[in-house]
Amino acid sequence: MKKINKILMPLILSFIGGFLDIYAISYRGGKFCFLQTGNLIYIANDLINNNLNSVYIGLFIFLAFTIGLIIANLLTLLLKKKAKEEFIQILLLGLVFLLVIPNYFFSKSNNYFELSYIGIFSLGLIGGILLESFRFSYLAYTATMMTNNYKLFWHSLISGICEKNKIETKKAFVYFLIIIAFILGVTCFSLCYKYDIIVQYIIFIPHFLILILLIREIRMISIGG
């Protein structure tokens, strides 16, 4: 049970990462909110092809992501200085929970600036926070980008097999589960996207999962205290 609890957050956050990635592409302006490598490719390509409006949207998302990184770093440093590290994940999860809320109030974003881009800005902030936060000593994983996880999966698997290292083999299995969780998040949104009547509110799924993680973290601190 303890082992399951250890990997529960990485799995849930990866599911959320996959869900919100495809949500942003399909429902919030057609751009990556989490994958800034892809976003920069869009920006460069749009700039060359003189699609300036699309360039502005990409830069808008990139700015939100950057602000998310800065917020996560500043809050982490502040709480560490005050010797309150146990509250870092609770505070950041609470912030992510609040940032999801604007997406309930706007319909699908098109490729021009409108009020619904409040939602995409909030997703960019979430992307920066998720990338910078929620790291674990035994896993160098990311919840929103699977390229590094895929690399680490093969590194751990080959090390585990060739060196007969059980710890590395277990880590490879966890990385595999994280990648599967991300794919399931993408699949979940894609299935729901077919139904117009619910798609605007389907962000309830990752929102609810974030709430579960938040309650879990509060409970763990309460028990520890």
Disulfide bonds with the S-S distance in Angstrom:
none
